[in-house]
């Protein structure tokens, strides 16, 4: 987007798992995913970030992404 604020946010969408799901960025909770399994998160900035999702049954998955 062209409005500064949306440039600092990053959409994340998750497949699988059981709702509700909690998302962590670099080990810090950023809240729950919505019913569409999506969340708009503040960008952690350039470099590598670890995204973890924990579902209602305690199953978790983690990915490491590079943000430029």
VOZARO-588014 format. One record per atom (N, C-alpha, C): residue number from 1; x, y, z; atom name; residue in three letters. Coordinates in steps of 0.001 Angstrom, whole numbers, plus 500000, padded with zeros to 6 digits. Each point is the difference from the previous one (the first is absolute). Layout:
BEGIN
+-----+--------+--------+--------+-------+---------+
! num !     px !     py !     pz ! atomo ! residuo !
+-----+--------+--------+--------+-------+---------+
! NUM !      X !      Y !      Z !    CA !     ALA !
...
+-----+--------+--------+--------+-------+---------+
This chain:
BEGIN
+-----+--------+--------+--------+-------+---------+
! num !     px !     py !     pz ! atomo ! residuo !
+-----+--------+--------+--------+-------+---------+
!   1 ! 500819 ! 498811 ! 500000 !     N !     UNK !
!   1 ! 499181 ! 501189 ! 500000 !    CA !     UNK !
!   1 ! 500855 ! 501241 ! 500000 !     C !     UNK !
!   2 ! 499420 ! 501127 ! 499717 !     N !     UNK !
!   2 ! 500753 ! 501227 ! 499958 !    CA !     UNK !
!   2 ! 499923 ! 500816 ! 501260 !     C !     UNK !
!   3 ! 499313 ! 499510 ! 501031 !     N !     UNK !
!   3 ! 499811 ! 500805 ! 501200 !    CA !     UNK !
!   3 ! 500956 ! 499620 ! 501113 !     C !     UNK !
!   4 ! 501177 ! 500037 ! 500062 !     N !     UNK !
!   4 ! 500951 ! 499660 ! 501023 !    CA !     UNK !
!   4 ! 499630 ! 498880 ! 500953 !     C !     UNK !
!   5 ! 498792 ! 500035 ! 500599 !     N !     UNK !
!   5 ! 499621 ! 499005 ! 500998 !    CA !     UNK !
!   5 ! 499905 ! 498604 ! 499396 !     C !     UNK !
!   6 ! 499363 ! 499868 ! 498837 !     N !     UNK !
!   6 ! 499850 ! 498667 ! 499428 !    CA !     UNK !
!   6 ! 501326 ! 499456 ! 499482 !     C !     UNK !
!   7 ! 500983 ! 500857 ! 499739 !     N !     UNK !
!   7 ! 501312 ! 499533 ! 499569 !    CA !     UNK !
!   7 ! 500723 ! 499294 ! 501135 !     C !     UNK !
!   8 ! 499580 ! 500239 ! 501245 !     N !     UNK !
!   8 ! 500636 ! 499378 ! 501150 !    CA !     UNK !
!   8 ! 499289 ! 498725 ! 500419 !     C !     UNK !
!   9 ! 498920 ! 499640 ! 499306 !     N !     UNK !
!   9 ! 499242 ! 498805 ! 500347 !    CA !     UNK !
!   9 ! 500190 ! 498931 ! 498936 !     C !     UNK !
!  10 ! 499821 ! 498745 ! 500415 !     N !     UNK !
!  10 ! 500250 ! 498873 ! 499125 !    CA !     UNK !
!  10 ! 498867 ! 498983 ! 500182 !     C !     UNK !
!  11 ! 499319 ! 499600 ! 498919 !     N !     UNK !
!  11 ! 498939 ! 498995 ! 500128 !    CA !     UNK !
!  11 ! 500595 ! 498600 ! 500101 !     C !     UNK !
!  12 ! 499401 ! 499180 ! 500872 !     N !     UNK !
!  12 ! 500419 ! 498607 ! 500159 !    CA !     UNK !
!  12 ! 498749 ! 499129 ! 499928 !     C !     UNK !
!  13 ! 500052 ! 498920 ! 499235 !     N !     UNK !
!  13 ! 498882 ! 499069 ! 499882 !    CA !     UNK !
!  13 ! 500511 ! 498594 ! 500289 !     C !     UNK !
!  14 ! 499201 ! 499227 ! 500753 !     N !     UNK !
!  14 ! 500416 ! 498680 ! 500467 !    CA !     UNK !
!  14 ! 499014 ! 498944 ! 499498 !     C !     UNK !
!  15 ! 500493 ! 498837 ! 499618 !     N !     UNK !
!  15 ! 499161 ! 498868 ! 499603 !    CA !     UNK !
!  15 ! 500129 ! 498891 ! 501034 !     C !     UNK !
!  16 ! 498922 ! 499247 ! 500204 !     N !     UNK !
!  16 ! 500026 ! 498874 ! 500927 !    CA !     UNK !
!  16 ! 499805 ! 500436 ! 501434 !     C !     UNK !
!  17 ! 500015 ! 499036 ! 500898 !     N !     UNK !
!  17 ! 499855 ! 500292 ! 501421 !    CA !     UNK !
!  17 ! 498564 ! 500225 ! 500427 !     C !     UNK !
!  18 ! 499811 ! 500163 ! 501303 !     N !     UNK !
!  18 ! 498676 ! 500162 ! 500606 !    CA !     UNK !
!  18 ! 499913 ! 501377 ! 500649 !     C !     UNK !
!  19 ! 498963 ! 500770 ! 499619 !     N !     UNK !
!  19 ! 499787 ! 501322 ! 500603 !    CA !     UNK !
!  19 ! 499540 ! 499852 ! 501438 !     C !     UNK !
!  20 ! 500298 ! 500941 ! 500877 !     N !     UNK !
!  20 ! 500783 ! 501213 ! 499762 !    CA !     UNK !
!  20 ! 501497 ! 499701 ! 499961 !     C !     UNK !
!  21 ! 500728 ! 500876 ! 499308 !     N !     UNK !
!  21 ! 501448 ! 499863 ! 499865 !    CA !     UNK !
!  21 ! 500674 ! 501274 ! 500480 !     C !     UNK !
!  22 ! 501128 ! 499821 ! 500635 !     N !     UNK !
!  22 ! 500789 ! 501131 ! 500472 !    CA !     UNK !
!  22 ! 501257 ! 500105 ! 499148 !     C !     UNK !
!  23 ! 500363 ! 501215 ! 499632 !     N !     UNK !
!  23 ! 501203 ! 500219 ! 499207 !    CA !     UNK !
!  23 ! 501057 ! 500709 ! 500833 !     C !     UNK !
!  24 ! 501238 ! 499543 ! 499841 !     N !     UNK !
!  24 ! 501143 ! 500630 ! 500641 !    CA !     UNK !
!  24 ! 500983 ! 500447 ! 498924 !     C !     UNK !
!  25 ! 500593 ! 501156 ! 500201 !     N !     UNK !
!  25 ! 501051 ! 500490 ! 499112 !    CA !     UNK !
!  25 ! 501241 ! 500161 ! 500860 !     C !     UNK !
!  26 ! 501035 ! 499258 ! 499661 !     N !     UNK !
!  26 ! 501233 ! 499997 ! 500783 !    CA !     UNK !
!  26 ! 499731 ! 499720 ! 501475 !     C !     UNK !
!  27 ! 499057 ! 499081 ! 500266 !     N !     UNK !
!  27 ! 499701 ! 499582 ! 501366 !    CA !     UNK !
!  27 ! 499039 ! 500873 ! 500766 !     C !     UNK !
!  28 ! 499513 ! 501065 ! 499392 !     N !     UNK !
!  28 ! 499086 ! 500927 ! 500668 !    CA !     UNK !
!  28 ! 498606 ! 499873 ! 499378 !     C !     UNK !
!  29 ! 498983 ! 499786 ! 500833 !     N !     UNK !
!  29 ! 498636 ! 499849 ! 499500 !    CA !     UNK !
!  29 ! 499517 ! 501292 ! 499346 !     C !     UNK !
!  30 ! 499396 ! 499846 ! 498820 !     N !     UNK !
!  30 ! 499410 ! 501149 ! 499309 !    CA !     UNK !
!  30 ! 498484 ! 499838 ! 499920 !     C !     UNK !
!  31 ! 499439 ! 498976 ! 500674 !     N !     UNK !
!  31 ! 498558 ! 499814 ! 500064 !    CA !     UNK !
!  31 ! 499515 ! 498780 ! 499248 !     C !     UNK !
!  32 ! 498680 ! 499903 ! 499883 !     N !     UNK !
!  32 ! 499369 ! 498854 ! 499348 !    CA !     UNK !
!  32 ! 499704 ! 500289 ! 498537 !     C !     UNK !
!  33 ! 499950 ! 498920 ! 499207 !     N !     UNK !
!  33 ! 499597 ! 500122 ! 498605 !    CA !     UNK !
!  33 ! 498485 ! 500113 ! 499942 !     C !     UNK !
!  34 ! 499489 ! 500660 ! 498961 !     N !     UNK !
!  34 ! 498554 ! 500138 ! 499850 !    CA !     UNK !
!  34 ! 499404 ! 498731 ! 499388 !     C !     UNK !
!  35 ! 498692 ! 499988 ! 499771 !     N !     UNK !
!  35 ! 499313 ! 498816 ! 499468 !    CA !     UNK !
!  35 ! 500467 ! 499619 ! 498599 !     C !     UNK !
!  36 ! 500627 ! 500926 ! 499292 !     N !     UNK !
!  36 ! 500537 ! 499694 ! 498665 !    CA !     UNK !
!  36 ! 501442 ! 499528 ! 500090 !     C !     UNK !
!  37 ! 500486 ! 499785 ! 501241 !     N !     UNK !
!  37 ! 501367 ! 499531 ! 500267 !    CA !     UNK !
!  37 ! 501040 ! 501013 ! 499536 !     C !     UNK !
!  38 ! 499677 ! 501268 ! 500180 !     N !     UNK !
!  38 ! 500885 ! 501076 ! 499575 !    CA !     UNK !
!  38 ! 500256 ! 500957 ! 501158 !     C !     UNK !
!  39 ! 501076 ! 500749 ! 499876 !     N !     UNK !
!  39 ! 500293 ! 501053 ! 500961 !    CA !     UNK !
!  39 ! 500925 ! 501001 ! 499328 !     C !     UNK !
!  40 ! 499774 ! 501261 ! 500274 !     N !     UNK !
!  40 ! 500879 ! 501063 ! 499547 !    CA !     UNK !
!  40 ! 500923 ! 500306 ! 501174 !     C !     UNK !
!  41 ! 501303 ! 499830 ! 499799 !     N !     UNK !
!  41 ! 500946 ! 500211 ! 501097 !    CA !     UNK !
!  41 ! 500940 ! 501154 ! 499672 !     C !     UNK !
!  42 ! 500524 ! 500624 ! 501035 !     N !     UNK !
!  42 ! 501021 ! 501025 ! 499802 !    CA !     UNK !
!  42 ! 501260 ! 499328 ! 499477 !     C !     UNK !
!  43 ! 500599 ! 500586 ! 498992 !     N !     UNK !
!  43 ! 501226 ! 499432 ! 499447 !    CA !     UNK !
!  43 ! 501107 ! 500072 ! 501046 !     C !     UNK !
!  44 ! 500718 ! 498892 ! 500196 !     N !     UNK !
!  44 ! 501112 ! 500037 ! 500941 !    CA !     UNK !
!  44 ! 501225 ! 500704 ! 499430 !     C !     UNK !
!  45 ! 499904 ! 500483 ! 498759 !     N !     UNK !
!  45 ! 501111 ! 500712 ! 499369 !    CA !     UNK !
!  45 ! 500812 ! 499069 ! 499122 !     C !     UNK !
!  46 ! 500971 ! 500560 ! 499289 !     N !     UNK !
!  46 ! 500795 ! 499194 ! 499079 !    CA !     UNK !
!  46 ! 500829 ! 498952 ! 500737 !     C !     UNK !
!  47 ! 500229 ! 498889 ! 499310 !     N !     UNK !
!  47 ! 500777 ! 498905 ! 500576 !    CA !     UNK !
!  47 ! 499138 ! 498758 ! 500122 !     C !     UNK !
!  48 ! 500413 ! 499106 ! 500878 !     N !     UNK !
!  48 ! 499282 ! 498744 ! 500190 !    CA !     UNK !
!  48 ! 499042 ! 500101 ! 501173 !     C !     UNK !
!  49 ! 498823 ! 499379 ! 499870 !     N !     UNK !
!  49 ! 499006 ! 499970 ! 501075 !    CA !     UNK !
!  49 ! 499469 ! 498581 ! 500125 !     C !     UNK !
!  50 ! 499758 ! 499594 ! 501230 !     N !     UNK !
!  50 ! 499444 ! 498671 ! 500274 !    CA !     UNK !
!  50 ! 498517 ! 500157 ! 500310 !     C !     UNK !
!  51 ! 499134 ! 499382 ! 499170 !     N !     UNK !
!  51 ! 498552 ! 500041 ! 500203 !    CA !     UNK !
!  51 ! 499554 ! 498638 ! 500513 !     C !     UNK !
!  52 ! 499308 ! 499989 ! 501130 !     N !     UNK !
!  52 ! 499501 ! 498767 ! 500596 !    CA !     UNK !
!  52 ! 498499 ! 500113 ! 500191 !     C !     UNK !
!  53 ! 499288 ! 498918 ! 499692 !     N !     UNK !
!  53 ! 498556 ! 499946 ! 500215 !    CA !     UNK !
!  53 ! 499714 ! 498797 ! 500888 !     C !     UNK !
!  54 ! 499188 ! 500221 ! 501038 !     N !     UNK !
!  54 ! 499585 ! 498945 ! 500916 !    CA !     UNK !
!  54 ! 498485 ! 499896 ! 499919 !     C !     UNK !
!  55 ! 499490 ! 498790 ! 499714 !     N !     UNK !
!  55 ! 498553 ! 499856 ! 499864 !    CA !     UNK !
!  55 ! 499354 ! 499601 ! 501323 !     C !     UNK !
!  56 ! 498672 ! 499830 ! 499976 !     N !     UNK !
!  56 ! 499216 ! 499727 ! 501200 !    CA !     UNK !
!  56 ! 500368 ! 498681 ! 500666 !     C !     UNK !
!  57 ! 500583 ! 499065 ! 499248 !     N !     UNK !
!  57 ! 500388 ! 498713 ! 500560 !    CA !     UNK !
!  57 ! 501456 ! 499970 ! 500459 !     C !     UNK !
!  58 ! 500697 ! 501137 ! 499870 !     N !     UNK !
!  58 ! 501392 ! 500077 ! 500422 !    CA !     UNK !
!  58 ! 501003 ! 499648 ! 498921 !     C !     UNK !
!  59 ! 499528 ! 499656 ! 498804 !     N !     UNK !
!  59 ! 500916 ! 499731 ! 498891 !    CA !     UNK !
!  59 ! 500616 ! 501326 ! 499551 !     C !     UNK !
!  60 ! 501276 ! 499970 ! 499677 !     N !     UNK !
!  60 ! 500693 ! 501228 ! 499606 !    CA !     UNK !
!  60 ! 500828 ! 499757 ! 498750 !     C !     UNK !
!  61 ! 500210 ! 501059 ! 499247 !     N !     UNK !
!  61 ! 500877 ! 499956 ! 498848 !    CA !     UNK !
!  61 ! 500723 ! 501330 ! 499912 !     C !     UNK !
!  62 ! 501226 ! 499956 ! 499532 !     N !     UNK !
!  62 ! 500826 ! 501201 ! 499929 !    CA !     UNK !
!  62 ! 500651 ! 500081 ! 498620 !     C !     UNK !
!  63 ! 500075 ! 501217 ! 499479 !     N !     UNK !
!  63 ! 500745 ! 500271 ! 498779 !    CA !     UNK !
!  63 ! 500897 ! 501199 ! 500246 !     C !     UNK !
!  64 ! 501092 ! 500033 ! 499268 !     N !     UNK !
!  64 ! 500885 ! 501166 ! 500041 !    CA !     UNK !
!  64 ! 499898 ! 500672 ! 498638 !     C !     UNK !
!  65 ! 499694 ! 501300 ! 500003 !     N !     UNK !
!  65 ! 499861 ! 500738 ! 498755 !    CA !     UNK !
!  65 ! 501027 ! 501127 ! 499953 !     C !     UNK !
!  66 ! 500383 ! 500375 ! 498801 !     N !     UNK !
!  66 ! 500911 ! 501133 ! 499824 !    CA !     UNK !
!  66 ! 499187 ! 501172 ! 499485 !     C !     UNK !
!  67 ! 500096 ! 501110 ! 500693 !     N !     UNK !
!  67 ! 499262 ! 501210 ! 499630 !    CA !     UNK !
!  67 ! 501003 ! 501012 ! 499461 !     C !     UNK !
!  68 ! 499712 ! 500508 ! 498799 !     N !     UNK !
!  68 ! 500903 ! 500999 ! 499409 !    CA !     UNK !
!  68 ! 499377 ! 501358 ! 500022 !     C !     UNK !
+-----+--------+--------+--------+-------+---------+
